[in-house]
Amino acid sequence: MKHQSDSDKIGQFNISIPIRVGFLSAILAGLLTFLFYFAKQIDKNGHYKETLNFFVTALTASAGVTSAFYAFKSIEQSKESQKIESTSVYISRWNDVQYLPVRKTTTDIINLIKEQPDNQREKLLLEYLETHPDKRQDITNVLNFLEEMALCIEKGIIKEEILYDFYRFIVIEYCEIFGVHIAQRRRERKNERIFRALTDLCDRWHKRWKTF
């Protein structure tokens, strides 16, 4: 995971000298005052007073710019922190002890189906789920959870990069083994959007994994 950048840095020279926002604002205020000093053509009695007033105005404006910059960076960092926190929740939920029985059920079914010949897997899975409605519901619950996660990734609510490392094989395996169940649900509900975010995520992650 990349380290968050210092919110006080807006640029950096090749020799690694950080440019600070406050310092840059002060320099800008001084430069504006210097230009105003030579541009203003009035009598000497009011010259320095107006120059001083202009300096105060310019400095105040630059301080406003600095405050706005820090406020923006603070909001951005807060959003990033919230996104990381929300992402960690999906990992914690999968590892939750209360979720263990459902995970065990789906894992047992996956192992059972993998033992079958490739050309018989889909038929055997549908027959098994037809005679075990409770197991069918467990699989649907897990797929609903993964669909929820996929939708959050799609909307940018959570960080895909972190979840890819943890969920890659889970998403791909569940979509491959239970793909026939997903297709059946779509036919039954006459809705091709069922688990669409999940299957789209699976396709994207599968292509990415194959490129390595």
C-alpha positions in Angstrom: 0.0 0.0 0.0 1.3 3.4 -0.9 2.2 5.8 1.9 0.0 8.9 2.0 1.8 11.9 0.8 2.5 14.9 3.1 -0.5 17.2 2.8 1.8 20.2 3.1 3.7 19.4 -0.1 2.4 20.5 -3.5 5.5 19.9 -5.6 9.1 18.7 -5.5 12.2 19.6 -7.5 14.5 16.9 -8.9 16.9 17.6 -6.0 14.0 16.6 -3.6 13.4 20.0 -2.0 9.8 20.1 -1.0 7.8 23.3 -1.8 5.5 24.1 1.1 2.1 25.7 0.5 2.4 28.3 3.3 5.9 29.3 2.2 4.8 29.6 -1.5 1.8 31.8 -0.5 4.1 34.1 1.5 6.5 34.4 -1.4 3.5 35.2 -3.7 2.2 37.9 -1.3 5.7 39.5 -1.2 6.1 39.4 -4.9 2.7 41.1 -5.5 3.6 43.7 -2.9 6.9 44.3 -4.6 5.3 44.8 -8.0 2.6 47.0 -6.5 5.3 49.2 -4.9 6.9 50.1 -8.2 3.7 50.3 -10.2 1.9 52.7 -7.8 2.5 56.3 -8.9 1.4 58.5 -6.0 3.0 61.0 -3.7 5.5 59.9 -1.1 3.4 60.6 1.9 0.8 57.9 1.0 3.2 55.6 -0.8 4.3 53.3 2.0 0.9 53.3 3.7 -0.9 52.1 0.6 1.9 49.6 -0.1 1.5 48.2 3.4 -2.2 48.0 3.0 -1.8 46.1 -0.2 0.7 43.7 1.4 -1.8 42.9 4.2 -4.5 42.3 1.6 -2.3 40.1 -0.5 -1.1 38.2 2.6 -4.7 37.7 3.8 -5.7 36.4 0.3 -2.7 34.0 0.2 -3.6 32.8 3.7 -7.1 32.1 2.4 -5.7 30.1 -0.5 -3.5 28.1 2.0 -6.5 27.4 4.2 -8.6 26.2 1.3 -5.7 24.0 0.1 -5.4 22.3 3.5 -9.1 21.9 3.9 -9.3 20.2 0.5 -6.4 17.9 1.3 -8.0 17.1 4.7 -11.2 16.1 3.0 -9.4 14.0 0.4 -7.4 12.1 3.1 -10.6 11.6 5.1 -12.3 10.1 2.1 -9.4 7.8 1.5 -9.3 6.7 5.1 -13.0 5.9 5.1 -12.6 3.9 1.9 -9.8 1.8 3.4 -11.8 1.3 6.5 -14.8 0.2 4.5 -12.6 -2.2 2.5 -11.2 -3.8 5.6 -14.8 -4.5 6.8 -15.3 -6.8 3.8 -12.3 -8.8 4.7 -13.3 -9.0 8.4 -16.8 -10.1 7.5 -15.5 -13.0 5.4 -13.2 -14.1 8.2 -15.9 -13.7 10.9 -16.5 -16.8 13.0 -20.3 -16.4 12.5 -19.8 -16.8 8.8 -17.9 -20.0 9.1 -20.8 -22.5 8.8 -21.9 -20.9 5.5 -18.4 -20.9 4.1 -17.9 -24.5 5.2 -21.1 -25.5 3.3 -20.0 -23.8 0.1 -16.5 -25.1 0.4 -17.8 -28.7 0.8 -20.0 -28.3 -2.2 -17.1 -26.9 -4.3 -14.9 -29.8 -3.3 -17.6 -32.3 -4.1 -18.2 -30.8 -7.6 -14.5 -30.7 -8.4 -14.3 -34.4 -7.9 -16.8 -34.9 -10.7 -15.9 -35.1 -14.5 -16.0 -31.7 -16.1 -18.9 -32.6 -18.4 -21.1 -33.6 -15.5 -20.4 -30.9 -13.0 -23.2 -28.5 -13.9 -25.9 -31.2 -14.0 -24.8 -32.7 -10.7 -24.7 -29.3 -9.0 -28.2 -28.4 -10.1 -29.5 -31.8 -9.0 -27.7 -31.5 -5.7 -29.1 -28.0 -5.0 -32.6 -29.2 -6.0 -32.6 -31.8 -3.3 -30.8 -29.6 -0.7 -32.7 -26.3 -0.7 -30.9 -25.2 2.5 -27.5 -25.6 0.8 -28.9 -23.7 -2.2 -29.8 -20.8 0.1 -26.4 -20.8 1.7 -24.8 -20.5 -1.8 -27.2 -17.7 -2.7 -26.3 -15.9 0.5 -22.6 -16.0 -0.3 -23.2 -14.9 -3.8 -25.3 -12.0 -2.6 -22.4 -11.0 -0.3 -19.9 -11.1 -3.1 -22.4 -9.2 -5.4 -22.7 -6.5 -2.7 -18.9 -6.2 -2.6 -18.7 -6.1 -6.4 -21.2 -3.2 -6.5 -19.3 -1.3 -3.9 -16.1 -1.7 -6.0 -18.0 -0.6 -9.1 -19.2 2.6 -7.3 -15.8 3.4 -5.9 -16.9 3.0 -2.3 -14.1 0.5 -1.5 -10.6 -0.1 -2.8 -10.5 -2.8 -5.5 -6.7 -3.2 -5.3 -6.8 -4.4 -1.7 -9.7 -6.7 -2.2 -8.2 -8.2 -5.4 -5.3 -9.6 -3.3 -7.7 -11.2 -0.8 -10.7 -12.2 -2.9 -9.3 -12.9 -6.3 -9.4 -16.7 -6.1 -12.6 -16.7 -4.1 -14.5 -14.6 -6.7 -13.1 -16.6 -9.7 -13.8 -20.0 -8.1 -17.3 -19.2 -6.9 -18.3 -17.8 -10.3 -16.9 -20.8 -12.2 -18.3 -23.5 -9.9 -21.7 -21.8 -9.3 -22.0 -20.2 -12.7 -24.8 -22.6 -13.6 -26.7 -21.7 -10.4 -26.3 -18.0 -11.3 -27.6 -18.7 -14.8 -30.6 -20.6 -13.4 -31.4 -17.7 -11.0 -31.4 -15.3 -14.0 -33.8 -17.6 -15.9 -36.1 -18.0 -13.0 -36.3 -14.3 -12.3 -36.1 -13.4 -16.0 -33.5 -10.8 -15.0 -30.0 -10.9 -16.6 -28.8 -8.3 -14.1 -28.8 -10.7 -11.2 -25.2 -11.1 -9.9 -24.1 -9.0 -12.9 -21.6 -6.9 -10.9 -20.1 -10.1 -9.5 -19.7 -11.8 -12.9 -18.3 -8.6 -14.4 -15.8 -8.4 -11.6 -14.9 -12.0 -12.1 -14.2 -11.5 -15.8 -12.1 -8.5 -15.1 -10.0 -10.2 -12.4 -9.7 -13.4 -14.4 -8.2 -11.5 -17.3 -5.9 -9.6 -15.0 -4.7 -12.7 -13.3 -4.0 -14.5 -16.6 -1.8 -11.6 -17.7 0.7 -12.4 -15.0 
